[in-house]
Amino acid sequence: MSDPQTVSAAVAKLYNTYPFPSDPLLDEPPPGYNWRWNWLAAHSFCTGQKPQRQNIRILDAGCGTGVGTEYLVHLNPQADVVGIDLSEGALAMAKERCQRSGANRVEFHHLSLFDAEQLPGEFDLINCVGVLHHTHDPIRGIQALAKKLAPGGFFHIFVYGELGRWEIQLMQKAIALLQGDKKGDYRDGVQVGRKIFGSLPENNRIVKYEKQRWSMENHMDEHFADMYVHPQEIDYNIETLFELIDASGLEFIGFSNPGFWQLERLLGKAPDLIERAQGLSDRQRYRLIELLDPEVTHYEFFLGRPPLLKNDWSEDEALLAAIPELNPCMDGWPSQAIFNQDYQIVKLSQDEFEFLQACDGNLTVKEILAKVQLGLEGVRTILKQHLILLTPGQ
């Protein structure tokens, strides 16, 4: 299937048949948070500091049924949000979802990624989750969206990884073979796939992988169809991923799960190999990591358009003069055991807890440390755990 119009029509047909994601519609804001969709947390992750303004424009490119769009509106109360998608059925659900939960600073357009230039103006944050890999030309797609990114803006992207989706690819091909002439009939594809899983032995590798990773969500036909009978999918590895990134013309800022991309967690017992790896480029190191830990089902990362003002707070004077405030994406506060922005539990010492209590957005780090028994390295630890946002001092 190489004709662009044929691909787009097939993808639209899938999502009109099975609108995705299938999260329930609520009459209240959605629960929890995704920090990647929160401008304050995302900006801090990308630059080390709190943004100077919050009245921004956000584009949700390939918004589907509006699950991410709804969060983008509620997590960014001063932002104007635009959602685009090529499925009219999914857009209808997105509009209803946002209307019901009071996400009223949003407008939707029935538009392909490739036609993003039809939207007026530029965007400070572009969100594109689970979309580029379903287009016939991801490079053209990323370039079309990159043109809409404002200087100093960020582009959040999620695409599939080939290594961790190997079993999924096998199942996709098996279903297609058994469908024969019925390929493109997505309800038949789901039925065939269900029957295959119901027949295979329990110790079958594909069955075991499905149960370990996906069965909780794949009991819904919308999720099963999106995973196993999608008409268009391109999976990446580090090498092909950076070909896509380079084509965007934007700066690669980093993966949003940096802990995974630390070689020490895999080769920490072999310091001589860690030393050898110092001679590798960042991309070669990323490739080594995914080869040694091939569980990579997707890549989630940020790109940016310069100028990007970054601060690593390595200079003591700059850190002392900074004004800290609590990261809006954490749960369980106030307590000495809280969940950080990645929903990982963090246990605070009494001194760390008292420091965070004093982070009111007015006092500087220096002023707080005059009252709390915590050194600058302790502040840097809290910062590394993404518990605070910093505004540079005047």
SULDA-V78094 format. One record per helix or strand of 2 or more residues. SS is the DSSP state (A for helix, B for strand). FROM is the first residue (numbers start at 1). LEN is the number of residues. If there is no record, write none. Layout:
BEGIN
ss=(SS SS)
from=(FROM FROM)
len=(LEN LEN)
END
This chain:
BEGIN
ss=(A A A B A B A B A B A A B A A A A A A B A A A A B A B B B A B A A B)
from=(4 35 39 57 67 80 88 106 113 123 132 138 149 163 186 205 215 221 238 251 258 264 271 282 298 316 323 337 345 350 360 365 376 388)
len=(14 3 9 5 9 6 14 5 6 7 3 9 13 20 14 9 4 8 11 5 4 4 7 11 7 6 4 3 3 8 5 5 9 4)
END
